[in-house]
Amino acid sequence: MRLSRIIMALSVGLAVVAVPTAAGAAQPQPAPTVTDTPQPPPYPPVLASLTVNRPTIFLGETVILTGRNFGPNETVDIVVSVTPLAAPAAGTARRSDGSTVAMAPVAFQASAPLSFTARTNAQGVFTRRYTPSVTGLLTFTATGRESGRTATTELRVLHKKKPHLPVTGSSLGTPMKVGGGLVAAGAVLLLGTVLWRRRNRFGAGGAH
């Protein structure tokens, strides 16, 4: 009888110990932390470009502007800013305050706007011809109306070279005068020599 009580007491004790363990096992376990899915690196932004076929020209010559990587079939606004050259060159006039102003031919002054537009094709490319009307360092800034992309380029415009003038009659006047004088002097000397010989010859004949 005593043995059965001991066995019962041990069974109850084991049951009491097992209840918290089972309760703990029944508790919901926290869900494992799910790490964020790695995102692919962002693509670099597309940069528009603007180039000019000749970096330096003379006044009156024409260049070709080329824009790339703008929006397809969009209007591009182009603005031109002019910075005077560092030193005044031939063909400039100096004002009383020390500033200079370009003395360009009137035909050139009547053209070349400082703002105009271009239209891109399906690949976002455009070309535009431009003939500057002023000298200096020209900066072109192109901005796409829809894409908002912008690009710049520079162009140096110099004064037109003066052509070499042909030799004219006025420049030949002095050499011709000198040459004519020498010819006249030679003729006088020749005439004097002939007269001297004739006189000596007749004088010798009279002596006989």
Disulfide bonds with the S-S distance in Angstrom:
none
